[in-house]
Amino acid sequence: GGDFLFVHRESPAKGGVEGALTMVLIDVSGHGIPAALSVNRLHGELLRFFSNYPTAQGESGRPGHVLSNLNAYACAALAPQGVYATVLVARVCPTVGTIEYANGGRPTAFLRNANGAIDELPSTATMIGVLDAEFYDAEARELNFQPGDRLLAYTDGAMETRDAKGDD
């Protein structure tokens, strides 16, 4: 109930060039209905955020900006109930050939280049809801991202999945 993937595609740029794609991978603390309700609240906040920032102008819509805003929301709305979350925000910009990411406490993600080389995308910030906005540093990093490159990120839901017999 607490694992969630949100995807936002920006409108095509002038000339019909494909817009950037932002992915937000969230894992809320806890399990069951409370975690699912928290994910629902974060989903609503992401919808609000991207409706206010429909394109990446300046910092708007960039991974560090998204993560900072989610942290402010989590501090105000979730932390008082003891709910926190890890978040990976990755933005692929095909016109520039880059992937920018900010990782708030998530396990290391991996970028596999078309040539087989692997880059790690480790955590760049603390999980959301733990630190007030004035102390939260949502550092973002940027790497090349070319056709054929692949991003691998996961939540603990992948490791906690059970088969029909109930086995891990």
VMD Tcl script that builds the backbone (N, CA, C; Angstrom):
set m [mol new atoms 504]
animate dup $m
set s [atomselect $m all]
$s set {name element resname resid chain x y z} {
  {N N GLY 1 A 0.780 -1.210 0.000}
  {CA C GLY 1 A 0.000 0.000 0.000}
  {C C GLY 1 A 0.820 1.273 0.000}
  {N N GLY 2 A 2.123 1.233 0.384}
  {CA C GLY 2 A 2.900 2.455 0.503}
  {C C GLY 2 A 3.907 2.678 -0.600}
  {N N ASP 3 A 3.921 1.824 -1.623}
  {CA C ASP 3 A 4.838 1.978 -2.749}
  {C C ASP 3 A 4.078 2.602 -3.909}
  {N N PHE 4 A 4.711 3.566 -4.584}
  {CA C PHE 4 A 3.970 4.331 -5.579}
  {C C PHE 4 A 4.904 4.888 -6.642}
  {N N LEU 5 A 4.468 4.839 -7.902}
  {CA C LEU 5 A 5.200 5.448 -9.017}
  {C C LEU 5 A 4.295 6.466 -9.686}
  {N N PHE 6 A 4.783 7.693 -9.792}
  {CA C PHE 6 A 4.065 8.789 -10.452}
  {C C PHE 6 A 4.891 9.198 -11.661}
  {N N VAL 7 A 4.226 9.380 -12.813}
  {CA C VAL 7 A 4.923 9.775 -14.034}
  {C C VAL 7 A 4.247 11.010 -14.611}
  {N N HIS 8 A 5.061 11.989 -14.979}
  {CA C HIS 8 A 4.550 13.227 -15.571}
  {C C HIS 8 A 5.340 13.528 -16.846}
  {N N ARG 9 A 4.631 13.667 -17.969}
  {CA C ARG 9 A 5.275 14.029 -19.232}
  {C C ARG 9 A 4.956 15.488 -19.517}
  {N N GLU 10 A 5.995 16.278 -19.741}
  {CA C GLU 10 A 5.800 17.676 -20.094}
  {C C GLU 10 A 5.279 17.781 -21.521}
  {N N SER 11 A 4.558 18.846 -21.790}
  {CA C SER 11 A 4.053 19.098 -23.146}
  {C C SER 11 A 5.225 19.183 -24.108}
  {N N PRO 12 A 5.005 18.750 -25.345}
  {CA C PRO 12 A 6.089 18.842 -26.333}
  {C C PRO 12 A 6.579 20.275 -26.493}
  {N N ALA 13 A 7.860 20.390 -26.712}
  {CA C ALA 13 A 8.463 21.706 -26.942}
  {C C ALA 13 A 8.096 22.186 -28.343}
  {N N LYS 14 A 8.492 23.401 -28.644}
  {CA C LYS 14 A 8.247 23.941 -29.982}
  {C C LYS 14 A 8.848 23.003 -31.015}
  {N N GLY 15 A 8.166 22.846 -32.114}
  {CA C GLY 15 A 8.649 21.950 -33.152}
  {C C GLY 15 A 8.229 20.515 -32.929}
  {N N GLY 16 A 7.396 20.264 -31.891}
  {CA C GLY 16 A 6.898 18.920 -31.631}
  {C C GLY 16 A 7.894 17.988 -30.963}
  {N N VAL 17 A 9.017 18.537 -30.479}
  {CA C VAL 17 A 10.014 17.707 -29.826}
  {C C VAL 17 A 9.449 17.203 -28.501}
  {N N GLU 18 A 9.637 15.932 -28.252}
  {CA C GLU 18 A 9.132 15.290 -27.042}
  {C C GLU 18 A 9.559 16.039 -25.790}
  {N N GLY 19 A 8.618 16.249 -24.855}
  {CA C GLY 19 A 8.923 16.938 -23.609}
  {C C GLY 19 A 9.618 16.024 -22.610}
  {N N ALA 20 A 10.149 16.629 -21.570}
  {CA C ALA 20 A 10.841 15.864 -20.528}
  {C C ALA 20 A 9.852 14.952 -19.804}
  {N N LEU 21 A 10.372 13.878 -19.244}
  {CA C LEU 21 A 9.580 12.908 -18.494}
  {C C LEU 21 A 10.103 12.885 -17.059}
  {N N THR 22 A 9.212 13.126 -16.107}
  {CA C THR 22 A 9.588 13.083 -14.695}
  {C C THR 22 A 8.927 11.884 -14.046}
  {N N MET 23 A 9.726 11.096 -13.331}
  {CA C MET 23 A 9.239 9.932 -12.592}
  {C C MET 23 A 9.506 10.162 -11.114}
  {N N VAL 24 A 8.516 9.866 -10.280}
  {CA C VAL 24 A 8.658 10.007 -8.841}
  {C C VAL 24 A 8.322 8.658 -8.224}
  {N N LEU 25 A 9.306 8.035 -7.591}
  {CA C LEU 25 A 9.126 6.739 -6.938}
  {C C LEU 25 A 9.113 6.970 -5.433}
  {N N ILE 26 A 8.021 6.570 -4.782}
  {CA C ILE 26 A 7.814 6.853 -3.360}
  {C C ILE 26 A 7.587 5.553 -2.602}
  {N N ASP 27 A 8.156 5.480 -1.413}
  {CA C ASP 27 A 7.861 4.389 -0.480}
  {C C ASP 27 A 7.572 5.015 0.879}
  {N N VAL 28 A 6.315 4.953 1.289}
  {CA C VAL 28 A 5.867 5.542 2.554}
  {C C VAL 28 A 6.136 4.561 3.688}
  {N N SER 29 A 6.492 5.085 4.852}
  {CA C SER 29 A 6.716 4.235 6.018}
  {C C SER 29 A 5.419 3.544 6.415}
  {N N GLY 30 A 5.551 2.363 6.974}
  {CA C GLY 30 A 4.387 1.615 7.421}
  {C C GLY 30 A 3.832 0.733 6.318}
  {N N HIS 31 A 2.718 0.090 6.626}
  {CA C HIS 31 A 2.084 -0.845 5.694}
  {C C HIS 31 A 0.571 -0.681 5.732}
  {N N GLY 32 A -0.083 -1.332 4.806}
  {CA C GLY 32 A -1.530 -1.421 4.822}
  {C C GLY 32 A -2.236 -0.118 4.504}
  {N N ILE 33 A -3.431 0.013 5.090}
  {CA C ILE 33 A -4.301 1.143 4.799}
  {C C ILE 33 A -3.672 2.490 5.173}
  {N N PRO 34 A -3.018 2.644 6.344}
  {CA C PRO 34 A -2.408 3.952 6.644}
  {C C PRO 34 A -1.367 4.379 5.595}
  {N N ALA 35 A -0.548 3.434 5.141}
  {CA C ALA 35 A 0.453 3.761 4.121}
  {C C ALA 35 A -0.228 4.108 2.798}
  {N N ALA 36 A -1.280 3.365 2.440}
  {CA C ALA 36 A -2.002 3.633 1.196}
  {C C ALA 36 A -2.660 5.008 1.230}
  {N N LEU 37 A -3.223 5.380 2.374}
  {CA C LEU 37 A -3.837 6.705 2.489}
  {C C LEU 37 A -2.788 7.806 2.366}
  {N N SER 38 A -1.615 7.582 2.920}
  {CA C SER 38 A -0.529 8.568 2.804}
  {C C SER 38 A -0.073 8.703 1.356}
  {N N VAL 39 A 0.017 7.582 0.638}
  {CA C VAL 39 A 0.372 7.613 -0.782}
  {C C VAL 39 A -0.671 8.416 -1.550}
  {N N ASN 40 A -1.935 8.218 -1.215}
  {CA C ASN 40 A -3.006 8.962 -1.872}
  {C C ASN 40 A -2.813 10.465 -1.668}
  {N N ARG 41 A -2.440 10.874 -0.473}
  {CA C ARG 41 A -2.211 12.295 -0.191}
  {C C ARG 41 A -1.016 12.818 -0.989}
  {N N LEU 42 A 0.058 12.037 -1.063}
  {CA C LEU 42 A 1.234 12.450 -1.832}
  {C C LEU 42 A 0.908 12.509 -3.328}
  {N N HIS 43 A 0.088 11.591 -3.810}
  {CA C HIS 43 A -0.349 11.620 -5.202}
  {C C HIS 43 A -1.085 12.933 -5.493}
  {N N GLY 44 A -1.987 13.313 -4.609}
  {CA C GLY 44 A -2.699 14.578 -4.775}
  {C C GLY 44 A -1.762 15.768 -4.778}
  {N N GLU 45 A -0.759 15.727 -3.916}
  {CA C GLU 45 A 0.208 16.821 -3.867}
  {C C GLU 45 A 1.018 16.886 -5.157}
  {N N LEU 46 A 1.381 15.743 -5.724}
  {CA C LEU 46 A 2.106 15.739 -6.999}
  {C C LEU 46 A 1.228 16.276 -8.133}
  {N N LEU 47 A -0.042 15.914 -8.148}
  {CA C LEU 47 A -0.958 16.468 -9.158}
  {C C LEU 47 A -1.049 17.983 -9.023}
  {N N ARG 48 A -1.165 18.471 -7.792}
  {CA C ARG 48 A -1.215 19.915 -7.547}
  {C C ARG 48 A 0.080 20.570 -8.003}
  {N N PHE 49 A 1.190 19.986 -7.622}
  {CA C PHE 49 A 2.499 20.540 -7.959}
  {C C PHE 49 A 2.656 20.686 -9.470}
  {N N PHE 50 A 2.411 19.615 -10.220}
  {CA C PHE 50 A 2.635 19.671 -11.661}
  {C C PHE 50 A 1.581 20.492 -12.394}
  {N N SER 51 A 0.419 20.700 -11.793}
  {CA C SER 51 A -0.540 21.611 -12.423}
  {C C SER 51 A -0.109 23.059 -12.219}
  {N N ASN 52 A 0.618 23.341 -11.134}
  {CA C ASN 52 A 1.145 24.686 -10.896}
  {C C ASN 52 A 2.430 24.952 -11.660}
  {N N TYR 53 A 3.178 23.906 -11.933}
  {CA C TYR 53 A 4.458 24.022 -12.639}
  {C C TYR 53 A 4.425 23.106 -13.862}
  {N N PRO 54 A 3.655 23.464 -14.899}
  {CA C PRO 54 A 3.482 22.559 -16.034}
  {C C PRO 54 A 4.733 22.348 -16.880}
  {N N THR 55 A 5.686 23.254 -16.820}
  {CA C THR 55 A 6.929 23.072 -17.559}
  {C C THR 55 A 8.086 23.437 -16.651}
  {N N ALA 56 A 9.241 22.956 -16.998}
  {CA C ALA 56 A 10.427 23.213 -16.188}
  {C C ALA 56 A 11.030 24.565 -16.548}
  {N N GLN 57 A 10.549 25.607 -15.943}
  {CA C GLN 57 A 11.094 26.945 -16.143}
  {C C GLN 57 A 11.898 27.294 -14.893}
  {N N GLY 58 A 13.182 27.515 -15.061}
  {CA C GLY 58 A 14.027 27.734 -13.892}
  {C C GLY 58 A 14.065 26.459 -13.075}
  {N N GLU 59 A 13.754 26.563 -11.790}
  {CA C GLU 59 A 13.776 25.394 -10.916}
  {C C GLU 59 A 12.469 24.611 -10.932}
  {N N SER 60 A 11.405 25.192 -11.433}
  {CA C SER 60 A 10.097 24.539 -11.406}
  {C C SER 60 A 10.135 23.197 -12.118}
  {N N GLY 61 A 9.663 22.174 -11.453}
  {CA C GLY 61 A 9.595 20.857 -12.048}
  {C C GLY 61 A 10.896 20.086 -12.058}
  {N N ARG 62 A 11.985 20.690 -11.646}
  {CA C ARG 62 A 13.264 19.984 -11.596}
  {C C ARG 62 A 13.290 19.100 -10.361}
  {N N PRO 63 A 14.039 17.986 -10.382}
  {CA C PRO 63 A 14.010 17.033 -9.274}
  {C C PRO 63 A 14.256 17.618 -7.890}
  {N N GLY 64 A 15.204 18.508 -7.747}
  {CA C GLY 64 A 15.451 19.112 -6.437}
  {C C GLY 64 A 14.264 19.930 -5.959}
  {N N HIS 65 A 13.625 20.634 -6.882}
  {CA C HIS 65 A 12.455 21.444 -6.562}
  {C C HIS 65 A 11.269 20.556 -6.177}
  {N N VAL 66 A 11.046 19.483 -6.929}
  {CA C VAL 66 A 9.966 18.543 -6.613}
  {C C VAL 66 A 10.195 17.933 -5.237}
  {N N LEU 67 A 11.419 17.467 -4.976}
  {CA C LEU 67 A 11.723 16.824 -3.692}
  {C C LEU 67 A 11.581 17.806 -2.532}
  {N N SER 68 A 12.041 19.027 -2.697}
  {CA C SER 68 A 11.892 20.040 -1.641}
  {C C SER 68 A 10.430 20.307 -1.330}
  {N N ASN 69 A 9.617 20.415 -2.381}
  {CA C ASN 69 A 8.194 20.656 -2.175}
  {C C ASN 69 A 7.510 19.469 -1.511}
  {N N LEU 70 A 7.863 18.250 -1.898}
  {CA C LEU 70 A 7.295 17.070 -1.236}
  {C C LEU 70 A 7.711 17.012 0.227}
  {N N ASN 71 A 8.944 17.415 0.526}
  {CA C ASN 71 A 9.387 17.428 1.920}
  {C C ASN 71 A 8.578 18.433 2.737}
  {N N ALA 72 A 8.371 19.626 2.189}
  {CA C ALA 72 A 7.583 20.640 2.911}
  {C C ALA 72 A 6.172 20.119 3.176}
  {N N TYR 73 A 5.578 19.475 2.181}
  {CA C TYR 73 A 4.241 18.910 2.347}
  {C C TYR 73 A 4.249 17.806 3.412}
  {N N ALA 74 A 5.218 16.910 3.330}
  {CA C ALA 74 A 5.292 15.804 4.287}
  {C C ALA 74 A 5.501 16.309 5.710}
  {N N CYS 75 A 6.310 17.339 5.880}
  {CA C CYS 75 A 6.521 17.908 7.220}
  {C C CYS 75 A 5.219 18.468 7.782}
  {N N ALA 76 A 4.440 19.130 6.947}
  {CA C ALA 76 A 3.202 19.758 7.402}
  {C C ALA 76 A 2.059 18.771 7.560}
  {N N ALA 77 A 1.945 17.808 6.641}
  {CA C ALA 77 A 0.743 16.976 6.595}
  {C C ALA 77 A 0.924 15.537 7.075}
  {N N LEU 78 A 2.134 14.990 6.981}
  {CA C LEU 78 A 2.320 13.575 7.303}
  {C C LEU 78 A 3.139 13.325 8.569}
  {N N ALA 79 A 4.207 14.087 8.747}
  {CA C ALA 79 A 5.085 13.871 9.896}
  {C C ALA 79 A 4.371 13.974 11.238}
  {N N PRO 80 A 3.390 14.872 11.409}
  {CA C PRO 80 A 2.687 14.913 12.702}
  {C C PRO 80 A 2.007 13.580 13.064}
  {N N GLN 81 A 1.719 12.748 12.052}
  {CA C GLN 81 A 1.149 11.423 12.304}
  {C C GLN 81 A 2.223 10.336 12.306}
  {N N GLY 82 A 3.485 10.732 12.283}
  {CA C GLY 82 A 4.583 9.767 12.296}
  {C C GLY 82 A 4.799 9.075 10.966}
  {N N VAL 83 A 4.421 9.726 9.864}
  {CA C VAL 83 A 4.573 9.143 8.536}
  {C C VAL 83 A 5.687 9.878 7.794}
  {N N TYR 84 A 6.590 9.095 7.224}
  {CA C TYR 84 A 7.720 9.620 6.464}
  {C C TYR 84 A 7.793 8.831 5.163}
  {N N ALA 85 A 8.640 9.253 4.234}
  {CA C ALA 85 A 8.745 8.527 2.966}
  {C C ALA 85 A 10.117 8.729 2.353}
  {N N THR 86 A 10.525 7.727 1.591}
  {CA C THR 86 A 11.702 7.877 0.745}
  {C C THR 86 A 11.201 8.168 -0.664}
  {N N VAL 87 A 11.953 9.000 -1.386}
  {CA C VAL 87 A 11.492 9.459 -2.704}
  {C C VAL 87 A 12.674 9.572 -3.661}
  {N N LEU 88 A 12.499 9.031 -4.849}
  {CA C LEU 88 A 13.441 9.248 -5.944}
  {C C LEU 88 A 12.701 10.027 -7.016}
  {N N VAL 89 A 13.251 11.188 -7.396}
  {CA C VAL 89 A 12.693 11.987 -8.488}
  {C C VAL 89 A 13.728 11.983 -9.615}
  {N N ALA 90 A 13.329 11.494 -10.782}
  {CA C ALA 90 A 14.236 11.459 -11.936}
  {C C ALA 90 A 13.545 12.131 -13.113}
  {N N ARG 91 A 14.270 13.018 -13.775}
  {CA C ARG 91 A 13.723 13.761 -14.927}
  {C C ARG 91 A 14.622 13.526 -16.129}
  {N N VAL 92 A 14.063 12.865 -17.145}
  {CA C VAL 92 A 14.791 12.594 -18.377}
  {C C VAL 92 A 14.423 13.674 -19.386}
  {N N CYS 93 A 15.445 14.322 -19.913}
  {CA C CYS 93 A 15.234 15.385 -20.890}
  {C C CYS 93 A 15.831 14.927 -22.226}
  {N N PRO 94 A 14.988 14.406 -23.126}
  {CA C PRO 94 A 15.523 13.853 -24.374}
  {C C PRO 94 A 16.149 14.884 -25.295}
  {N N THR 95 A 15.704 16.140 -25.226}
  {CA C THR 95 A 16.271 17.151 -26.114}
  {C C THR 95 A 17.706 17.495 -25.738}
  {N N VAL 96 A 18.050 17.310 -24.457}
  {CA C VAL 96 A 19.393 17.623 -23.983}
  {C C VAL 96 A 20.232 16.355 -23.820}
  {N N GLY 97 A 19.563 15.207 -23.637}
  {CA C GLY 97 A 20.275 13.944 -23.450}
  {C C GLY 97 A 20.793 13.772 -22.041}
  {N N THR 98 A 19.965 14.184 -21.062}
  {CA C THR 98 A 20.389 14.069 -19.668}
  {C C THR 98 A 19.293 13.434 -18.814}
  {N N ILE 99 A 19.714 12.935 -17.666}
  {CA C ILE 99 A 18.815 12.537 -16.608}
  {C C ILE 99 A 19.282 13.281 -15.361}
  {N N GLU 100 A 18.362 13.990 -14.751}
  {CA C GLU 100 A 18.654 14.695 -13.505}
  {C C GLU 100 A 17.862 13.989 -12.421}
  {N N TYR 101 A 18.475 13.787 -11.254}
  {CA C TYR 101 A 17.764 13.093 -10.193}
  {C C TYR 101 A 18.072 13.700 -8.835}
  {N N ALA 102 A 17.132 13.511 -7.925}
  {CA C ALA 102 A 17.307 13.824 -6.511}
  {C C ALA 102 A 16.748 12.623 -5.758}
  {N N ASN 103 A 17.532 12.092 -4.850}
  {CA C ASN 103 A 17.170 10.856 -4.161}
  {C C ASN 103 A 17.066 11.122 -2.667}
  {N N GLY 104 A 15.844 11.157 -2.167}
  {CA C GLY 104 A 15.592 11.407 -0.759}
  {C C GLY 104 A 15.497 10.119 0.040}
  {N N GLY 105 A 16.644 9.507 0.344}
  {CA C GLY 105 A 16.689 8.338 1.215}
  {C C GLY 105 A 16.363 7.017 0.569}
  {N N ARG 106 A 16.183 6.968 -0.738}
  {CA C ARG 106 A 15.880 5.710 -1.430}
  {C C ARG 106 A 17.127 4.859 -1.549}
  {N N PRO 107 A 16.958 3.540 -1.705}
  {CA C PRO 107 A 18.119 2.716 -2.054}
  {C C PRO 107 A 18.719 3.207 -3.367}
  {N N THR 108 A 19.980 2.941 -3.558}
  {CA C THR 108 A 20.679 3.348 -4.767}
  {C C THR 108 A 19.958 2.826 -6.006}
  {N N ALA 109 A 19.722 3.711 -6.953}
  {CA C ALA 109 A 19.197 3.327 -8.264}
  {C C ALA 109 A 20.408 3.158 -9.189}
  {N N PHE 110 A 20.172 2.586 -10.362}
  {CA C PHE 110 A 21.263 2.326 -11.283}
  {C C PHE 110 A 20.904 2.795 -12.682}
  {N N LEU 111 A 21.892 3.359 -13.370}
  {CA C LEU 111 A 21.750 3.763 -14.756}
  {C C LEU 111 A 22.672 2.865 -15.563}
  {N N ARG 112 A 22.070 2.060 -16.447}
  {CA C ARG 112 A 22.856 1.196 -17.327}
  {C C ARG 112 A 22.907 1.860 -18.690}
  {N N ASN 113 A 24.100 2.256 -19.079}
  {CA C ASN 113 A 24.304 2.899 -20.368}
  {C C ASN 113 A 24.189 1.868 -21.483}
  {N N ALA 114 A 23.885 2.324 -22.684}
  {CA C ALA 114 A 23.728 1.429 -23.828}
  {C C ALA 114 A 24.996 0.605 -24.064}
  {N N ASN 115 A 26.152 1.125 -23.663}
  {CA C ASN 115 A 27.414 0.399 -23.851}
  {C C ASN 115 A 27.686 -0.602 -22.726}
  {N N GLY 116 A 26.778 -0.698 -21.734}
  {CA C GLY 116 A 26.923 -1.669 -20.651}
  {C C GLY 116 A 27.496 -1.114 -19.364}
  {N N ALA 117 A 28.026 0.097 -19.385}
  {CA C ALA 117 A 28.563 0.696 -18.160}
  {C C ALA 117 A 27.413 1.024 -17.201}
  {N N ILE 118 A 27.684 0.912 -15.908}
  {CA C ILE 118 A 26.659 1.155 -14.899}
  {C C ILE 118 A 27.098 2.290 -13.982}
  {N N ASP 119 A 26.206 3.269 -13.823}
  {CA C ASP 119 A 26.417 4.362 -12.879}
  {C C ASP 119 A 25.438 4.197 -11.733}
  {N N GLU 120 A 25.890 4.496 -10.518}
  {CA C GLU 120 A 25.018 4.445 -9.352}
  {C C GLU 120 A 24.389 5.813 -9.133}
  {N N LEU 121 A 23.138 5.820 -8.689}
  {CA C LEU 121 A 22.415 7.040 -8.343}
  {C C LEU 121 A 22.073 6.951 -6.858}
  {N N PRO 122 A 23.054 7.227 -5.999}
  {CA C PRO 122 A 22.831 7.072 -4.558}
  {C C PRO 122 A 21.951 8.185 -3.992}
  {N N SER 123 A 21.602 8.025 -2.744}
  {CA C SER 123 A 20.801 9.031 -2.053}
  {C C SER 123 A 21.561 10.352 -2.029}
  {N N THR 124 A 20.830 11.449 -2.268}
  {CA C THR 124 A 21.422 12.787 -2.255}
  {C C THR 124 A 20.832 13.650 -1.148}
  {N N ALA 125 A 19.804 13.136 -0.468}
  {CA C ALA 125 A 19.104 13.911 0.565}
  {C C ALA 125 A 18.483 12.942 1.578}
  {N N THR 126 A 17.972 13.505 2.647}
  {CA C THR 126 A 17.287 12.734 3.676}
  {C C THR 126 A 15.870 12.417 3.212}
  {N N MET 127 A 15.295 11.343 3.756}
  {CA C MET 127 A 13.899 11.023 3.435}
  {C C MET 127 A 13.009 12.208 3.779}
  {N N ILE 128 A 11.827 12.281 3.171}
  {CA C ILE 128 A 10.965 13.445 3.375}
  {C C ILE 128 A 10.164 13.342 4.668}
  {N N GLY 129 A 9.922 14.512 5.261}
  {CA C GLY 129 A 9.146 14.602 6.492}
  {C C GLY 129 A 9.988 14.633 7.747}
  {N N VAL 130 A 11.283 14.413 7.622}
  {CA C VAL 130 A 12.171 14.343 8.786}
  {C C VAL 130 A 12.734 15.714 9.147}
  {N N LEU 131 A 13.138 16.487 8.156}
  {CA C LEU 131 A 13.763 17.789 8.381}
  {C C LEU 131 A 12.872 18.914 7.870}
  {N N ASP 132 A 12.722 19.957 8.668}
  {CA C ASP 132 A 11.976 21.139 8.229}
  {C C ASP 132 A 12.633 21.721 6.974}
  {N N ALA 133 A 11.835 22.417 6.181}
  {CA C ALA 133 A 12.285 22.954 4.897}
  {C C ALA 133 A 13.573 23.767 5.006}
  {N N GLU 134 A 13.721 24.541 6.077}
  {CA C GLU 134 A 14.912 25.392 6.200}
  {C C GLU 134 A 16.196 24.583 6.350}
  {N N PHE 135 A 16.093 23.314 6.752}
  {CA C PHE 135 A 17.268 22.467 6.937}
  {C C PHE 135 A 17.401 21.397 5.852}
  {N N TYR 136 A 16.419 21.304 4.975}
  {CA C TYR 136 A 16.387 20.231 3.980}
  {C C TYR 136 A 17.154 20.638 2.730}
  {N N ASP 137 A 18.114 19.819 2.327}
  {CA C ASP 137 A 18.911 20.084 1.132}
  {C C ASP 137 A 18.598 19.007 0.103}
  {N N ALA 138 A 17.779 19.341 -0.869}
  {CA C ALA 138 A 17.362 18.394 -1.907}
  {C C ALA 138 A 18.334 18.461 -3.077}
  {N N GLU 139 A 19.550 18.051 -2.836}
  {CA C GLU 139 A 20.591 18.107 -3.866}
  {C C GLU 139 A 20.201 17.252 -5.062}
  {N N ALA 140 A 20.387 17.790 -6.238}
  {CA C ALA 140 A 20.139 17.056 -7.480}
  {C C ALA 140 A 21.463 16.856 -8.214}
  {N N ARG 141 A 21.515 15.785 -8.966}
  {CA C ARG 141 A 22.694 15.485 -9.781}
  {C C ARG 141 A 22.235 15.180 -11.197}
  {N N GLU 142 A 23.156 15.359 -12.147}
  {CA C GLU 142 A 22.813 15.164 -13.557}
  {C C GLU 142 A 23.831 14.249 -14.213}
  {N N LEU 143 A 23.330 13.360 -15.065}
  {CA C LEU 143 A 24.165 12.437 -15.833}
  {C C LEU 143 A 23.695 12.441 -17.286}
  {N N ASN 144 A 24.554 11.972 -18.174}
  {CA C ASN 144 A 24.134 11.795 -19.565}
  {C C ASN 144 A 23.114 10.667 -19.621}
  {N N PHE 145 A 22.143 10.797 -20.510}
  {CA C PHE 145 A 21.122 9.767 -20.714}
  {C C PHE 145 A 20.793 9.754 -22.195}
  {N N GLN 146 A 21.260 8.718 -22.874}
  {CA C GLN 146 A 21.145 8.635 -24.327}
  {C C GLN 146 A 20.210 7.494 -24.729}
  {N N PRO 147 A 19.755 7.466 -25.979}
  {CA C PRO 147 A 18.923 6.348 -26.432}
  {C C PRO 147 A 19.599 5.013 -26.123}
  {N N GLY 148 A 18.820 4.086 -25.591}
  {CA C GLY 148 A 19.347 2.773 -25.210}
  {C C GLY 148 A 19.750 2.678 -23.759}
  {N N ASP 149 A 19.881 3.807 -23.052}
  {CA C ASP 149 A 20.199 3.785 -21.630}
  {C C ASP 149 A 18.970 3.344 -20.844}
  {N N ARG 150 A 19.180 2.744 -19.684}
  {CA C ARG 150 A 18.088 2.248 -18.857}
  {C C ARG 150 A 18.296 2.663 -17.405}
  {N N LEU 151 A 17.185 3.014 -16.745}
  {CA C LEU 151 A 17.191 3.359 -15.326}
  {C C LEU 151 A 16.558 2.209 -14.560}
  {N N LEU 152 A 17.209 1.748 -13.496}
  {CA C LEU 152 A 16.661 0.703 -12.636}
  {C C LEU 152 A 16.510 1.273 -11.234}
  {N N ALA 153 A 15.279 1.335 -10.773}
  {CA C ALA 153 A 14.970 1.771 -9.412}
  {C C ALA 153 A 13.871 0.850 -8.909}
  {N N TYR 154 A 13.814 0.638 -7.617}
  {CA C TYR 154 A 12.851 -0.302 -7.063}
  {C C TYR 154 A 12.469 0.119 -5.656}
  {N N THR 155 A 11.405 -0.482 -5.147}
  {CA C THR 155 A 11.019 -0.291 -3.751}
  {C C THR 155 A 11.112 -1.632 -3.049}
  {N N ASP 156 A 10.975 -1.617 -1.741}
  {CA C ASP 156 A 11.026 -2.877 -1.007}
  {C C ASP 156 A 9.844 -3.777 -1.351}
  {N N GLY 157 A 8.826 -3.224 -1.996}
  {CA C GLY 157 A 7.715 -4.043 -2.464}
  {C C GLY 157 A 8.191 -5.141 -3.404}
  {N N ALA 158 A 9.256 -4.895 -4.157}
  {CA C ALA 158 A 9.807 -5.911 -5.054}
  {C C ALA 158 A 10.378 -7.085 -4.258}
  {N N MET 159 A 10.938 -6.810 -3.100}
  {CA C MET 159 A 11.530 -7.869 -2.267}
  {C C MET 159 A 10.503 -8.518 -1.343}
  {N N GLU 160 A 9.386 -7.834 -1.095}
  {CA C GLU 160 A 8.365 -8.353 -0.186}
  {C C GLU 160 A 7.223 -9.051 -0.915}
  {N N THR 161 A 7.325 -9.165 -2.236}
  {CA C THR 161 A 6.278 -9.794 -3.033}
  {C C THR 161 A 6.225 -11.281 -2.737}
  {N N ARG 162 A 5.005 -11.787 -2.637}
  {CA C ARG 162 A 4.814 -13.223 -2.370}
  {C C ARG 162 A 4.082 -13.870 -3.537}
  {N N ASP 163 A 4.376 -15.155 -3.746}
  {CA C ASP 163 A 3.691 -15.888 -4.799}
  {C C ASP 163 A 2.345 -16.403 -4.289}
  {N N ALA 164 A 1.650 -17.172 -5.116}
  {CA C ALA 164 A 0.316 -17.673 -4.774}
  {C C ALA 164 A 0.318 -18.530 -3.511}
  {N N LYS 165 A 1.464 -19.162 -3.185}
  {CA C LYS 165 A 1.560 -19.984 -1.978}
  {C C LYS 165 A 1.948 -19.175 -0.747}
  {N N GLY 166 A 2.230 -17.875 -0.939}
  {CA C GLY 166 A 2.618 -17.031 0.178}
  {C C GLY 166 A 4.109 -17.005 0.457}
  {N N ASP 167 A 4.904 -17.585 -0.447}
  {CA C ASP 167 A 6.364 -17.594 -0.291}
  {C C ASP 167 A 6.965 -16.336 -0.884}
  {N N ASP 168 A 8.066 -15.849 -0.239}
  {CA C ASP 168 A 8.783 -14.690 -0.773}
  {C C ASP 168 A 9.306 -14.993 -2.168}
}
mol reanalyze $m
mol bondsrecalc $m
mol representation Tube
mol addrep $m
